[in-house]
Amino acid sequence: MEDTISKTYLSWSDIDECIDILEEKIKWEIPNVETITGLHRGGLIPAVILSHRLDLPWTDVVYENTLVVDDINDTGKTLSKAPGMYHAVLHHKKTSTFKSAVYAKIVGDEWIVYPWEMDNSDPIQDYLKFNK
């Protein structure tokens, strides 16, 4: 079956721009964040970058004031199950059922391929692959 979903390939400079936006939003909108963690796979790299930029410790445990980071708020399914009360994402889709605390940019229906992913990644969420 041929891939019919358009893909947008991001560069590291695209990620840096999103991190800049998130850094400012986090400082002003959720200043009581004390630690940062990232959801496995997509959220780990942006969470580590934010941890360095904000000079906040990385943690594997989600505390009351831990910021949970992911790459994209696509359908909202992953973030709705994520721990914690503060969430940040690089990209937010308007159609998502989950409202993130902060996001850098709103995107459309295209499949986002981040620089840490394989160029030939399937345009489908992992949880949908295994629920067929």
C-alpha positions as CSV (number, residue, x, y, z in Angstrom):
1,M,0.0,0.0,0.0
2,E,1.4,3.4,-1.0
3,D,1.9,6.2,1.5
4,T,-0.8,8.8,0.8
5,I,-0.2,11.0,3.7
6,S,2.1,14.0,3.1
7,K,5.2,14.2,5.2
8,T,7.1,17.2,6.5
9,Y,10.7,16.6,7.3
10,L,12.1,18.9,10.1
11,S,15.7,19.9,10.5
12,W,17.6,20.5,13.8
13,S,17.2,24.2,13.2
14,D,13.4,23.7,13.1
15,I,13.6,22.0,16.4
16,D,15.8,24.7,17.9
17,E,13.2,27.3,16.9
18,C,10.5,25.3,18.6
19,I,12.6,24.9,21.7
20,D,13.2,28.7,21.8
21,I,9.4,29.2,21.7
22,L,8.7,26.6,24.4
23,E,11.5,27.9,26.6
24,E,9.8,31.4,26.8
25,K,6.3,30.0,27.2
26,I,7.3,27.7,30.0
27,K,9.1,30.6,31.8
28,W,5.9,32.8,31.6
29,E,3.0,30.3,31.6
30,I,4.2,27.6,34.0
31,P,7.0,29.1,36.1
32,N,6.6,26.7,39.0
33,V,8.1,23.7,37.0
34,E,10.9,22.2,39.0
35,T,11.9,19.1,37.0
36,I,11.5,17.8,33.4
37,T,10.9,14.4,31.9
38,G,10.1,13.2,28.4
39,L,7.8,10.6,27.1
40,H,9.7,7.7,25.6
41,R,10.8,8.0,22.0
42,G,9.4,11.3,20.8
43,G,9.7,13.3,24.0
44,L,13.1,12.3,25.3
45,I,15.3,14.5,23.0
46,P,13.2,17.8,23.3
47,A,12.9,17.2,27.1
48,V,16.7,16.9,27.5
49,I,17.3,20.0,25.5
50,L,14.7,21.9,27.5
51,S,16.2,20.6,30.7
52,H,19.6,22.2,29.7
53,R,18.0,25.4,28.4
54,L,15.9,26.0,31.5
55,D,18.6,24.7,33.9
56,L,16.1,22.3,35.4
57,P,17.0,18.7,36.5
58,W,15.9,15.7,34.4
59,T,13.9,13.1,36.2
60,D,12.5,9.7,35.5
61,V,9.8,10.2,38.2
62,V,6.9,12.6,37.7
63,Y,6.5,14.8,40.7
64,E,3.9,17.5,41.3
65,N,5.8,20.2,39.4
66,T,7.4,18.0,36.7
67,L,7.0,19.1,33.1
68,V,6.2,16.1,30.8
69,V,7.4,16.7,27.2
70,D,6.5,15.0,24.0
71,D,7.2,15.8,20.3
72,I,3.7,16.2,19.1
73,N,0.1,16.2,20.4
74,D,-1.4,14.4,17.5
75,T,-4.6,12.7,18.4
76,G,-4.2,13.3,22.2
77,K,-4.3,9.6,23.0
78,T,-0.7,9.4,24.3
79,L,-0.8,12.6,26.3
80,S,-4.2,11.9,27.8
81,K,-2.6,8.8,29.4
82,A,0.6,10.6,30.4
83,P,1.4,11.3,34.0
84,G,1.6,14.8,35.5
85,M,-0.3,18.0,35.3
86,Y,2.1,20.0,33.1
87,H,2.7,19.1,29.5
88,A,4.6,20.7,26.7
89,V,4.9,19.7,23.0
90,L,6.8,21.0,20.0
91,H,3.7,20.6,17.8
92,H,0.0,20.6,18.4
93,K,-2.8,19.5,16.1
94,K,-6.1,21.4,16.4
95,T,-7.9,18.1,16.1
96,S,-6.3,16.7,19.2
97,T,-8.6,15.7,22.1
98,F,-5.9,16.7,24.6
99,K,-5.0,20.3,25.4
100,S,-1.4,20.7,26.2
101,A,-0.2,23.3,28.7
102,V,2.2,24.8,26.2
103,Y,3.1,24.1,22.6
104,A,5.5,25.8,20.1
105,K,3.5,25.5,16.9
106,I,0.2,24.3,15.5
107,V,0.4,22.0,12.5
108,G,-2.0,20.5,10.0
109,D,-2.7,16.9,9.1
110,E,0.7,16.2,7.6
111,W,3.0,13.6,9.1
112,I,5.9,15.2,10.9
113,V,9.3,13.5,10.6
114,Y,11.6,14.7,13.3
115,P,15.4,14.7,12.8
116,W,15.8,11.8,15.3
117,E,13.4,9.6,13.4
118,M,14.0,7.4,10.3
119,D,13.2,9.2,7.0
120,N,11.1,6.2,6.0
121,S,8.9,6.1,9.1
122,D,5.4,5.0,8.6
123,P,2.8,7.8,8.8
124,I,0.8,6.0,11.6
125,Q,1.1,6.2,15.4
126,D,2.8,3.2,16.9
127,Y,-0.2,2.3,19.0
128,L,-2.4,2.0,15.9
129,K,0.1,-0.4,14.2
130,F,-0.4,-2.9,17.0
131,N,-4.2,-2.5,17.3
132,K,-5.1,-3.6,13.8
